[in-house]
Amino acid sequence: MTRNPIVPEDPRMRAYTKPHLMDLLGELHRRGLSRGLLWGSASPGESTIDGRVLIDFGNAPVSTLINLLHLLRDLDDDDDGDEAWHR
């Protein structure tokens, strides 16, 4: 991974709306499916902490969703040249 993980306290996490999070969850589902990551029932939760919406798969902060997507995107980008992952 070429970027630093996003922390839950990052002020940018307050800008995500429920429709935007639904789009990101859809991307997580599409990218994660081939890697065995299944969160079909994940959705933006009703709970918030200090103005940040929690994702309803164990009340994870939005930063967890973003960090998972970063990892999956990096894996997808590296798939062409990374044979070790497939062993």
C-alpha positions, 0 to 999 in steps of 0.5 A: 500500500502506497498511502497511509491509512485514514484514521477515524478522526480525519475531518474528511470523514464528516463529509460523506453522506449516506448516498455516497457511502452506499456507492462506496459499499457497492464498490467494496462489494464488487471489488471484494467479492472475488477476494472472498469479502462478503458484506451484503448487508453492510449499510450506512448506520443510524449511529454516529460518533462525533458527527461521523456516520458509522458503517453497519458491519460491526459499527465500523467508522467510515475510515475502515471502509475507505481503508479497505477500498484502498487496499482492494484498489491497490491489489487490483492495480498490482494484480497484473504484475503480482504473481505471489498473491495468486499462489 
